[in-house]
Amino acid sequence: MSIKQPNSRHCFVCGVDNPSGLHLKFYEIQPGHVMADYIVPEQFQGFPGVVHGGIVAAMLDEIAGRVYIRGDPPRFMYTAKMEVRYRKNVPVGQPLRLVGSAGKNKSRSATARGEIYNQSGELLVEADLLLVNVPEELYVSSDLEALGWKIYED
């Protein structure tokens, strides 16, 4: 069973109101594991037919960071370090599966992994991330739903 995660209004990757964004929807498939299915539109290509590497990195950054979000309040984290391994070109216009998984979890930091697969299940790109907590004072006193952080209907 999967649990839909919240989106924001203006995030480049998940923002529902960002006209230039990707509009990805994320689902927790089990504790510490998140996935998203997506077809990257042509406007995000670099070389013809291939997703721009920066867009690929943004998707990996988001899927990996979301493995720790669940909770009340949610645990938001910054990426401190990301090592990306581009194994094969990521195609535009074709179904992709993004998978994020938790690694070592400490009180102020954690590690996570992001992966992107094609529709045949072939690993195209992988990344290992070091994440650090966003200071709670930046969001704990905020009404996150009023800021646009909520679960939106499909």
N, C-alpha and C positions, 0 to 999 in steps of 0.2 A: 504494500500500500504506500502511496506517495502523498506527501503533504505539500501543498503549494506554499511557497515562501512569499513574503511581501515584496513589492516593488516600490520604487520611489517615483516621483514625478519627473525629475530632471536628470537623473544619472544617465551618462552616455550609454551604458550597457543595458540597464533595466528600466530606465525612465519612460513611463507611459505617455508623458506629455513632451518628450524631447523630439522635435521634428527631425533632427539629424541623427538620432540614436538608433541602437540596434533593437530595442524592445524585447529582449529575451525574458522568458518566464522560467523560473527555477523551482525545482521540486526536491524536497528531502525524501530520498528513497529508503533510508534507514539512518539512525543517528550517526553523524559524522560522514555521511555520503549524500551528495547533491548531484542532480543531473538536469540537463536542459537539452531539448531537441531544437535545431535551428537550421534554416536555410539562409545563408548569407546573400543579400542582394548584390547585384553587380556594382552598385555605386561604392562598395567597399573593397573593390579589387585594387591590386597594385599592378603586377604583370597581368595581361589579359587572361581572364579565366581563373585567376588565383587571388585568394583573399590577401589583402595587405598584411604584412607581418605585424604591424602595430595593432591592427584590429584583432588579429589572432592573440596577441599578448594581452590585450584588454579583456578578451573573453576568458582566457585562462586565469587572469588576475581575479576576475569576478567570481568564477565558479569555485576557485580554491578558497577565496575569502568567505564565501557563504557557508562553508561547512561548520563554522562555529557560531552562526547567527542565532540559532534557536535559543530561546530563553526569554525571561521577563525580568529585567529589560534585556533586549537582544545584545549580543556581544559583537560590536563593530570593531573591525581591525584594519590597520594600514598595512600595506605591503612594504616591508623593509628591504627585502632582497628577493629577486626572482631569477631563476636560471631556466631558460627556455631551450628546448631541443626540438628544432624543426626537422622532423624525419622525412616528411613528404609534403608536397604542396597541398594546401587546403583549398578545395575548389569553391567557387561561388556557384550559387544556383543548385546545389545538391544537398540532400539531407545530411546533417552532422549530428553527432551526439557528444555533448560536453559532459565530463564526469569530474567531480571534485571529491577528494577524500582527505580526512583528517590525518594528521601525523602526531608528533609529540605535542602535548598540550601542557603549558605551564601557566602560572597565574597572570603574567603580563605579556607572554608571547606564545606562539604556537607555530608549528609547521604544517603545511598542507601540500597537496599535489593536485594539479589540474591536467586533464587529458582531453584530446579531441580525436574522435573516431569518424571514419566515413561510414556509409550505409552498409558496407560489407563487414564492419567491425575491425577494420584495419587502423592501427594507431598512426595518426598523422603528426601530432605534436604533443609534447608533454612538458610540464614545468613543475619545479619544486620551489616552494615559497616559504620565506620566513615572514611571519606576521606579528605585529605588535598591537596591543590594545589601543583603541582611540580613548583618550581620557574621558571617563564617565561624565565629568562635569560639562562636556560638550553636548551631551544628548539626554542624560537622565532626567533633567528638569524640563525637557521639551515635551510637548505633545506630539509624538512621532506621527500619529495619524494626521494631525493638522498640517504637519510638514510634508505630507504626501507619502509617508512610509506606511503602507497597508497592503492587504491582499485585495487585488482588483479582480473583478469578474472577467472571465474569458470572453 
